[in-house]
Structures are given as C-alpha cells and as structure tokens.
Amino acid sequence: MDYPIWDVTVGGGVLMGIVAIAHVIVSHFAIGGGLLIAVSETLAVRRGDSQLRELARRSSFALILISTVFGAISGVGIWVVAGLIAPGAISALIHNYVWGWAIEWAFFFLEIVAALVYFATWDKISKAAHVMVGWVYFVAAYLSLVIINGIVTFMLTPGQWLETGAFWDGFFNPTYWPSLVLRTGICLMMAASFLLFAARRADAEARSRLTRFVGWWMVAGVLVSYAGYRWWEAALPETVRAMFQADSPLITGLNATRSMTLWALAVALGLALVFLVALPRAARLPIVAMVAVAAFIFFGSYERLREAVRKPFLIHSFMFSNGLGIDDIASINENGMASVSGWVAAAAEDGQLAFGRQLFRTQCAACHTVDGYLAMRERVFEEAEDNSDFLMVMRAQGDYYLELENGQIAVTSDYDIPYMPPFVGNDEDIEALGAYLATLAPVAETDTQEAGGE
C-alpha cells in the first residue's frame, strides 16, 4: 500500500511516546490492580477483615474510573496515532496477527464487562460470587497481556519469523518470555503505586497494616521486574544490545536511559522496604508519591529504551522506521521511489524541489522534522561536508541492510549509521532530495550582512 504522510510538528515518535507511555501505565495498573483487589477481597472474606475489604472496594472505584475510561480512550489513541504515523507497520501487524488481535479484544471486552459488574454489585450479591467476578476480571486482563506481549515483542525480535513467516515463530519470539515476566512485575508495581493512595484513606489503626500489605506487593513487583529486565537484556541479539550496552554504545543517550531505568527501580525498592514495609507509619503522602514516581520513571524509561533499540526499524530486520521494507531496497534503487509511490510520482511533476520535498517526507519525516524534533535543517549539515556527501553515505548503508545474520542485520558497510535507515532511490532521487535539503541551509551571518549592505 502507498500511504500519505502525516506531518507532525513535534515528531511522530514524540507524540506516540506521550500517548503510549500514559496508556501502558494505566493498562498495567488495570491488570495488576485486578490481581491485588481480587487477592485483597479473597483474604478479607476468609479472615473477616472489614478494613481489607474496604481497601478492595475503594480501589475498585479507581480501577473502573482509570482503566475503563482513560485506559480505553488512550488505547484507541494509540491505534489512531500509530495508524497515522506508521500505517505500513500497522498493516503488517494486522495481516500477520489478525487473530491475535481478535483474541486480545475478546479478552478486553470480557475484562471491561467483569469490571463494571464487579463495581456495581458490591453488597448486592453474595461475597463468594463477588470474589469470583473479581478473579474473572483479573484472568481476562492478564490473558490480554499474554496475547499482546507476543505482538509487541515480535516487533523488536521477530526471530525465525523472518525466515518462515509462521504465526507462532513470530509470537513466541526470543524476548517473549522475558518480557512477560518483566511486565508481570510491572503490573504489580503499577497496582501497588495506585493502591497505596487508597490505603492511606483507611482508619488510623488499619492504615499502617494496609500500607505494609501493599508495600510487600511493591517489593515483589520490583524483584520480578528486575529479574525480567535482566533476562530481557540477555535475550536481545548482540547487534541490539550494542545500541545501548557496550564499551562504546552506538546511541550514547540510550546508555543513560538504561542507567535511569535501573536506578529508578533501585529507588523504588529502597523506599518500599524502608517506608512501606519497615516503617509504614512514616509513609506520608510525599513518600507514597515518591514511590509511585520512581515506579513510573522505571516503566517509562524501559519503554523508551525498548522502542529506541528497535531503530532503524518498525519491525526489526523487516520494515524500516519510514515504512520501507528490506525487500524494497534493490527495486527502488534501480527504478526510483516514484515507481512505488504515487505521491512521489505526482510531486515529481511539479518540479525538482517539490519532488525532493516529497522524498524527504517519505523517507525522513518518520523521524525528523525540519526545525523541531531531530531537526533536519541542523543535522544534515553536521553529518557531512555537503548534501551530496551526506546522501551518498546514506545510500551506501543500503548494502548492509540486504544481509541477514541469525535473523538480524549484519553490518558490512564502512558507512554504517545503524540507527538510521538508508536513503533508497536512484540518482535522480538523490539529486532531488539534495536540492531540497539545500533549501534548508541556514543563511550565514556574513551573507545576511552583505545582503543588507547592498
């Protein structure tokens, strides 16, 4: 399919990050919260603990309000934004995993129905039946994670799917199980972060006990998350780990992101052990907020790291971040971009600059804006002495993207910039893009003064 380009001033990646991180925090709370609430009510009924059952009741209101309202809306937002900024990748995911998505949506529907029934039937049905509804909600929510985890991890480590194209080879990919363990721990951390605020509303005599109860869940979540994260790192191909974890990381900023991820996890563990478990009476609102913020920073940093190490791909070793596939390189280099894109072909009729601008939008705008995020006006003149040198280097990258080694890209070019897709096109395309980029050159101050003097 030949899709139009959606120009986003702040950059499509930034917009997607804002929407996606907000959504995953809430969605993982919806899963982990379901477990904590179901366990809390089950224990409360068995022990006759009215305060613990009241904690479950208060928390169920937050679960309904946050997960079924904000979570559902932001989930739709992800589909809208992703569909606009990366329609080719969404199309590929749907074509390969349509039944996976269908099953996940079925579980999500059951999850929403169970959540509404659970909240609406407090003290209106038997306690045993109400507890059962709570467990139905959690099982449905967790199974939705089990399904979607396979699709999300496939985008980074498609594994044997690159050779076989088989559903299960892509679904149970090299990072599926590590990621599932990691996200299970994150679910517990997100749930504990929200339930701590509900625990603070308990009676004074029960507040410390409930805070310690939730605190242990936070500790468990941190430990499971750490184990899952280390396993996830170990399961990554060496070419991917080198992006952020090496003697000389290919993207130095990602090394800092990794450090932030682990430090945030350590802070969350330290605060939980000291103030939630050992000294729950000291868990005032600022402490509870700090624990939650540390948990959110860990999750957000991990998501940024996971997305960034996929560069320069949307689906690793299959589709570039600009929507062009590995298999398209040779054909486009021979016949030009206009041979596969009606939008580029139409722009070519309007002159070289219009042609070049459309090539920029097609091949560069997925990551770069002109003057905003990853501004091309500045970066293109920092990478090489002139536009033609820069473009020739970009085109040279196409040589190594055509070779696969163990399901991942093997770098064989001296001009590798492994986080950037190659420029794909013929000589006419290069000249047109170079002419357009030349119009972005900043005007030198001396030239401006001379023009003013004349």
N, C-alpha and C positions, 0 to 999 in steps of 0.2 A: 504494500500500500504506500501511496505517496501522500503524506500528510502536510498540511500547512504548518507554519511555525508560529508559536505563541510567544511574543516578546514580553518578557517580564523585567521591569526596571531593576528590581532588587536581585534578579537572577533566579532562575527556576529552582536551583539547588537550595538556595536560602529559603525560599517560600516553602518548598517541600519539607525542609528540615523543621521549620516552625510548626507546620501542621502535623507532621508525623510524630515528632517528639511529644507534643502535647497529647496526641491521641494514645500513643503507646503507654505513657504514664498512667492514663486513666484506664485503658483496656487491661493492663496488667494488674491494676488495683481491682478491677471487676472480677478477675479470676482469683487472685489471692484473697481478696476480701470475701468472696464466696466461701472459700475454704475456712478462713478464720471465723466467719459468722456461723457456718454450719457446725464447726467444732465447738464453738462457744455455747451455742444453744444446746447441742447434744450433751455437753458436760453439765450445763446448768440444769437441764431436766433430770439428769441422773442424780445430781447432788442436791437438788432443790435449792440452787443458788440463784436467788432472785436478782442480785446485782449483776451477775454474769449474763443472765438472760436479758436484762435491761441493756447491757452493753451491745448485745446482738441486735436488739430492737433499734437502738439509736443508730447503729452502724448500717442497718438495712435501709434506713432513710437516705443516708449519704450514698449508699450503693445505687439505689434507684435514681436519685437525682443526678449523680455524676456519670454513672456508666450508661444508663439508658437514654439520657438526654445529651449531655456533652459528648460522651463516647460515641453514640450513634451518629451525631451530627459531624463530629470530626472524622469519623470513619468514612462517611460519604465525601467529606472534604478531601481526604487522601485520594479517593478514586477520581474525583474531579480534577484535582491538581496534577496527579500522575498521568491521567489521560490526556491532559493538555500539553504538559511539558515532555512527556515520553510516550507518545501513542504507540510507537513501534514495539517498545518493550511490553506495554500492557497487552497489546495484541498477541505477542508471542506467549506471554504467560497464560492468557485466556485459552489460546489454541492448544497449549500443551497441558494445561491443568484445569480445564473447564469443569471436570467432575470433582476435582479437589475443591475448587471454589464453591461448587454447588453443595457439597457436603458441609463445608465450613459455614455457609449461610444457613443451612438447615439447623446446625447446632446453635448458631447465633439466634435464630428465631426461637428455638426451644429455651435458650438462656433468657431471652427477654420476657417470654411468657411466664417462665418459672419465677423470675424476679418480681414481676408485677403481682403474681399470685401470692408469693411469699410475703410481700409487704402488706398486701390487702387483707390477709387472713390471720393476722396476729390476734390471738384470743377468740377467734371465730371458728376454728376447727380444733381438733384435738392436738395436744402438744406433739404426739408421735407423728401425726400426719404433717404437721407444720415442719418438723425437723426433716422429714422425708423430702418435702418440697425444696428445702434449703440444699439438701445434698443433690437433688436433681439439677438445681441451678449450677452448682459447682462442677459437676461432672460434664454438663453440656458446655460450660465456659472453658473448662480445661481441654476438652476434646477439640474445640475450635482452635485453641493454641497448637495442639498436636498437628492439626492439618495445616494451618497457615505457616507454621515453623518450617515445614518442608519446602514450601514455595519461596519463602524469604531466604532461606539458606541456599537454595538452588541458585539464586542469582549471583552469589559470591563463589560458590564451589560446585558447579554443575557436575563435576566428576565424570563418570562413564557415560553420562547422557550425551556428551559431545560426540561420542562415537556411535552409540546405539540409538539415541533418541527415545529410549524407553521411559515411560512414566515413572516407574519405581526406581530406576537408576538415578534420575534427577531428584526424586523426592527424598529417598534415603541417601543423600549425598554425604561427603566426608565430614561436614560440620553439623549434620542434622542432630545427632545425639548430644554432642557437647552444647550446642545452642539450646536444646530442650532443657537440659539440666540448668544451664545458666538462666534461662527465662523463668524456670520454675522458682529458682531462688529470688529472682527479681520480683516475681508475683508476691512472694512472702514479704519482701521488703516494702513494696508499694502498699500492700494491705496494712502492715504494721504502722507505716507512716500516717495513714489516714485514721486508723483505729485509735492511735494514741490521743488524738484530739477528742474522740468520743469517750475514751477512758477518763480524761480529765474532768468530764461533766458528771462523774459518779459521785456518790456521797463521800464525805471526807474519810470515813472509816474504811471504805472499799477502794478508794482511789489508788492507793499505793499497791494494793494487791492486784488490781486490774492492770495497772501500769507495768508491773513486773511480768504479768502474764503475757501482755502484748510485747514487752521487751524481749522475752525469750524467743518469740517468733521473729523479731527483727534480727537477733543474733543468728538464728538458724538460717534466715534468708541470706545474710551476709556470707556465712560459711559455704552454703550451697552455691551462691553466686560466684564466689572466689574459685571454688573447685571447677565449676562450669567454665569460667572465663579462662583459667589456665589450660583446661582441656581444649577449649575452642582455639586458643593460640597454637597449641601443639598440633592441632589437626589442619591448620592452614598450610597450603603449599608454600615452599620456601620463597617463591617469587612474590607471594603476597605478604609474607612476614617481613621481607626485606623493605617493604614500603615504609614500615614504622619501627621495626625492631632489628637493628643491625648495627655494626660498628659505625657505619655511615648511612643512616636512614635515607631512603630516596625522597621522602617528604618529611622534613625535619619537624614541621608543625604537628604531625601525627605522633611523633615520639613524645611530645609534650602532652598531647591528648591522652596517650596511654598512661603517662605518669599521673595525670589528673584523675583518670579512671580508678587507678589502684589506690591513690591517696584518699579519694573521696570514700572508697569502700573501707579503708582503714579508719577514717574519722567516724564513719557511721558505726563501725564495730566498737570503737573505743567509747563513744558517747553512750551506746546502748548498754554496754557492760557496766559502766560506771554509774550512769544516772537512771537507767531504766531497770536494771537488774539488781545492782548492789545498793543503790541509794534512790529508790523510787520516790521518796518524799521530796527529793531535790529536783524532780523532773517538772520544773515550772514551764510555762508556755514558751519562753525563749529557747529552752533546752529541747523541748519537743519539736519546735520549728527547725532548730539546727539539725536534728536527726533527720527530719524529713528532707531538708535542703541537701544534706550530704547524700542521701539516697537518690534524690532526683539528679544531682550532679553526676553521680556514678552512672546512672542509666543513660542520661543524655550524652555523656562523654563516650560511653560504649557505642551508642547508636551512631554518633558522628564518626568514630573510628571504623565501625563496621561498614558504613556507607563509603567512606573515603578510600579504604583499601581496595575497593572494587574498581577504582579508576584504572584505566580509562574506559571501563565498560559499564553498561547497564546489566547485561548478563555476561559474566566473565568468559572471555575467550570465544564469545559468540556474537555479541552485539555491542558496538561502541556507545559511548555516552551520547553521541549525536544521532543515534538510531541506525547507523550504517553497520551492516554485518560484515564479518570477516570474509565471507564468500563473495562479497560485492567488490572487494578491492581491485582485483585483476581486471574485471569487466569495466569498471568506471575509469580506471587509469587508462584504458585503451580507448573507450568511447566517449568519455566525458560525463560530468554529472547531469547534463541535460538529457542524457539518454535514459535516465531512470527517474527523473523528477520533472513533472510538468511545470511546477512552479519555477524551477531554474530555467527551463526551456523558454517559458513565457517572458522571464526577466531578460534573457539574452536578446530578445527582440527590441528591447528598449535601450540598448547601448551597453558598452563595456562596464561602466560604473554600476548600473543597475544590475547587470549580470554578476559582478563581483560582490555587491551588497547581498544579493540573494544567496550566493555561495557562502558568504560569512554567516548568514542566518541559518543556513542548512548545516554547515559543518562546525561552526564555532560557537553559536549563540546558546547551545545547550549548557555551556559552562561559563562563557564570557559575555559581559555586556560591553558597550562601547566606552562608557565613562563611569559605570557604577562598580558592582562586584566583579572582581577579576577583570578590571578594565583593559580592554584590548588596546586602547589608544596609548597606554603606557607600556604594556608588557611586550607588544610586538617589536618595539624598538629597543628593548633591553636584551632580547634573546639573540639578536644578530646585528651585523653592521648595517644591513638594509633589508627591505622587504623580500627581495628575491632570494637572498641567502636564507632567511628565516623559512620561507616556503619550501625551498629545496630540502632543508633539513627535515621539515615536517613530512614531506613526501617520502624521503628516504626511510622513514620509520615503517612505511608500509611493507618493506621487505621482511622484517622480522615478525610482523603480525600474521604472516601467512604460514608460519611454522608453529606446530603444537608439540609439546613435550609433556607426556603424562597428563594430558588434559588441560595443561596451562600453557601460557605463552612462553616461548623460549627466545630471549633477546639475542640477536645475532648482528645487529647493526651498530656501527660506531657512533651513530647519531641518536641513540635511544634517549627519549624523554618519556619514561614508562608510565607517567600519569596523564599523558596527553595522546589522544587519537592521532593517527597520521592524517595529513591532508591527502584526500583521494580525488584524483582528476587528471585530465590531460594537460598539455602545455597551454592550451587556450584558457583553461580554467585557472591555472596558476597565474597567468598574466592578468586575467580579470580580477582575481582576488587581490593580487599585488597592487593593481591600480586603485582598487577601493581602499585598501589599507593605507595607501599613500595619502589619501584624503584625510586620514585621521592623525597625520603627523602634527605634533604641536608646533605652532609658529614660533621660531626663535625670537628672543627679545630684540636682538640687533636688527633682524629683518623688520620687526614692527616699528622700531625707531626710525629706520631708514625710510620705510613707507610713510611714516608720519612727516619726516623732513621734506620728502618730495611733495 
